Amino acid sequence: MKAGAGTKAGKEKKAAIMAAAERLFAERGVAATSTRDIARELGIGDASLYRHFPSKEVLVAELFADGYREYGRLLRAAADGKRGGRARLSAMVREVCRLADEDAARFTFLLLAQHGGLPTVEVGTDSPVDAVRACLAEALPEADAELAAAVAIGVVLQAATFRAYGRIARPMSELAPTLADAAWAAACACVARTPE
């Protein structure tokens, strides 16, 4: 009997394909990695890969959506129980930095694939953006919550991009206190001002 996508063996094969794809996408980029590269990495035939994912685009979309939702859950959990918006945002920044250091393949894939991946994520997904936006909307009610989330996230992601391309050598976890302070300051700058 063949191991189908719904069997335990099928689920394990799908998870192995996703892990290998994530690693290769992070190392080489999505565009430079083919489904044949992924199959070869696992020592399987292309047909075995296509039983689980009909195309590379479907694989990338599923990988991105899974990772994105997981990061949203992790950020909310990191902030849970912290008192005050600054403490909650700081906990989220520390969690993102920890994830960047401890699971570099997933973090790098999500970072580099975000422009193609974000449009494939369903609206209402418990995302990292939603977690940060909710934190800042509560902490800074006078701020434009979307803008505050954008600038706070931008502080962290731009540092992570510099790190991914070798411009910053230190681990993200070492940068977390500075990034948390900068993200809070950037968010606070989005508080509505009266025109002069």
Salt bridges, closest charged atoms under 4 A:
GLU22 OE2 - ARG106 NE 3.05
ASP37 OD2 - ARG28 NH1 3.43
ASP37 OD1 - ARG40 NH1 3.59
GLU41 OE2 - ARG23 NH2 2.51
ASP46 OD2 - ARG36 NH2 3.23
GLU62 OE2 - LYS14 NZ 2.86
ASP66 OD1 - ARG69 NH2 2.85
GLU70 OE1 - ARG73 NH2 2.77
GLU95 OE2 - ARG98 NH2 2.67
GLU102 OE1 - ARG98 NH1 2.61
ASP126 OD1 - ARG76 NE 2.49
ASP130 OD1 - ARG133 NH1 2.89
GLU138 OE2 - ARG88 NH2 3.55
GLU146 OE2 - ARG133 NE 2.40
GLU174 OE1 - ARG170 NE 3.25
ASP181 OD1 - ARG86 NH2 3.17
